Amino acid sequence: MNNNIHIIGSGFSSLSAACYLSKMGYIVTVLEKNNSIGGRARQYKKDGFIFDIGPSWYWMPDVFERFFADFGRKPSDYYQLKKLDPAYRVYYGKDDSLSVASNIDDIYAMFENEEKGSSKHLRKFLNSAKENYHTAIEDLVYKPGVSPLELVTITTISRISQFFSSISTLVRKKIKSHRLIKILEFPVLFLGAKPSVTPALYNFMNYADFGLGTWHPDGGMYSVVEGMKQLANELGVVFEVNSCIEKIIVDKGKVSGLRVNGKLIKTDLVLSGADYHHTETLLDKKYRQYTESYWSKKTFAPSSLLFYVAFDKKLININHHTLFFDTDFDRHAVEIYDNPTWPSAPLFYANFTSLTDPNTAPEGKENGFFLIPLAPDLEDTEELRNKYFDIIIDRFEKITNQKVKNNIIFKKSFCVNDFKDEYNSYKGNAYGMANTLLQTAFLRPKLKSKKVKNLYFTGQLTVPGPGVPPALISGKIVSELIKKTRL
């Protein structure tokens, strides 16, 4: 068996796959086009401030534990975690917010205080969410998406109706408070679709939220990237940055090499953790599995307008994770999915890791990460970026009762054009392909090319879907598929 594997990209799915494949005995080289590893989970440093460029939520800690346990390690061998309490705060307007505690009894009490009788419904809802979580982990997400039969188990058959009902329907059936509804519906946004079109089975994200909690790795999410890279190095994986893949070479229907920075590299197998659509453009047209028409008809998760902001003072009335739902949630969703346009009154999210992790900002100062969800492929100009920064900072000042504009040392933005340029992201999406009913499991793009032998894919456009924990899982299942198909 030829053992030489090259992996395109160094995001979480690629790092995961690199570790598993190296453990299996393959010679693994990871090729990254940018000057640092991590893919969308890179890091930005300036003047003593440290920002995670991409993912900022550490949910589903059991998935990380399972990953490291597969190598006889623990997350704590590579980074330290702190459970956030409160997990996050949601603002609905000036002096109008709810904080979600880390203790489930406190969450029940908060619900009951907001809406009498709602804690009873929440208990039933979370019992279902917990069962669905274990169903997903044990029966669904670790499957390679090869056949619809992967979905058929005694447990999933008993829950078949939840594939054809939505999160919104499930949540709004018993809960009436608009504030509580928003808290229950927001976790599925991590899956990249509206709650109204996300199958009810995915309420397992609420168990991930309330049941498993929200955590912070010391140093930020990039500490996880560094930990996985360290593990990969221990297993013998080689990393090469500033390596731009220009073409995948196919000989007699089989991968034979890559053209990297103008040079030919021979290889036995290619696994791409880069954007799936972009990867196929590296092939001659006859070897591509999916047409441009196929991609254009798919529902993609949002893009984002991101700001990394350094403040010269400590801020007040904020939490590590702070959500600003003071405008119409449904209207913003329509402007992302149904009528793509720059939002008229955007919801936004902010996090301030320096509240939890003082090493991410100089003493007495604060780092702020602000995110506005956007439709992919919008016009992206500096004028638009500045316009929307002013919009959210004005609201931030008003809602949190503090002045901050004159305390900004610097800000850096990242938007649709950057997702395209730096990650070759299809239409500049930020999270991949949405997990709607018709884009779930075997209905997603395949892990294995059906046209080119020894070409495989991993990451957020294939199974199991968008998000950091699913990326770790994707790396594992594609590695197992490679091992199985190459025996």
Secondary structure, DSSP 8 states (H G I E B T S, - for coil): ---EEEEE--SHHHHHHHHHHHHTT-EEEEE-SSSSSSGGG-EEEETTEEEESS---B--HHHHHHHHHTTT--GGGT--EEE-SS-EEEEEETTEEEEE-SSHHHHHHHHHHHSTTHHHHHHHHHHHHHHHHHHIIIIITTS-S--GGGG-SHHHHHTGGGGSSBHHHHHHTT---HHHHHHHHGGGGGGTS-GGGSBGGGGHHHIIIIIT--EEETT-THHHHHHHHHHHHHTT-EEE-S--EEEEEEETTEEEEEEETTEEEE-SEEEE-S-HHHHHHTS-GGG-SS-HHHHHTS-B--EEEEEEEEESS---S--SEEEE--S-HHHHHHHHHTS-S--SS--EEEE-GGGT-GGGS-TT-EEEEEEEEE-TT----HHHHHHHHHHHHHHHHHHHT---GGGEEEEEEE-HHHHHHHH--GGG-SS-B---GGGSGGGS--SB-SSSBTEEE-STTSSS-SSHHHHHHHHHHHHHHHHHHT-
